[in-house]
Amino acid sequence: MSYQDAYHSYDDDGGYGPPRPRRRRHTGPPSGGTSVFVLGLLGLLFCGVLGCFAWLQGNEHLARSQAMRVRPDGLAVAGRIMGIISTLVLFFQIGAVVLILGAGGVSAM
């Protein structure tokens, strides 16, 4: 190998030229952030069970983002937070129903 071969790359024109810079592929956050946001919003407004799915999908989105070493999508983070809130509200509602039915069952005896 000659001096030129070690420090220069071979051009398309047949001559030697400076080495070409390597291009880094830009990878964005994984897809799915919008669906997490929609599930979180629907869970918060209409059906708390959907919030559980938003929470789970948001966790998966964050794990994929961390594996790819990119910043997670803002919609996915917001949907995950709405999913957490709607899940907590759902648990409080279930607890209130259980307490009301439990108190009603004791007074009926």
Residue pairs with C-beta under 8 A, 6 or more apart in sequence:
4 16
7 19
8 16
8 17
8 18
8 19
9 16
9 17
9 18
9 19
9 20
10 16
11 17
27 68
27 70
28 70
29 61
29 65
29 68
29 70
29 71
29 72
29 73
29 76
30 61
30 64
30 65
30 68
30 73
32 57
32 60
32 61
32 73
32 76
33 61
33 72
33 73
33 74
33 75
33 76
33 79
34 75
35 57
35 79
36 54
36 57
36 58
36 61
36 75
36 76
36 79
36 80
36 83
37 54
37 75
37 76
37 78
37 79
37 82
38 79
39 50
39 51
39 53
39 54
39 57
39 79
39 83
40 50
40 51
40 54
40 55
40 58
40 78
40 79
40 80
40 81
40 82
40 83
40 86
41 79
41 82
42 50
43 49
43 50
43 51
43 52
43 53
43 54
43 82
43 83
43 86
43 87
44 51
44 82
44 83
44 85
44 86
44 89
48 86
48 87
48 89
48 90
48 93
49 90
50 83
50 86
51 82
51 83
51 84
51 85
51 86
51 87
51 89
51 90
52 83
52 86
52 87
52 90
53 83
54 79
54 80
54 82
54 83
54 86
55 80
55 83
55 84
55 87
56 83
57 76
57 79
57 80
57 83
58 76
58 77
58 79
58 80
58 81
58 83
59 80
61 72
61 73
61 76
61 80
62 72
62 76
62 77
62 80
65 71
65 72
65 73
65 76
66 72
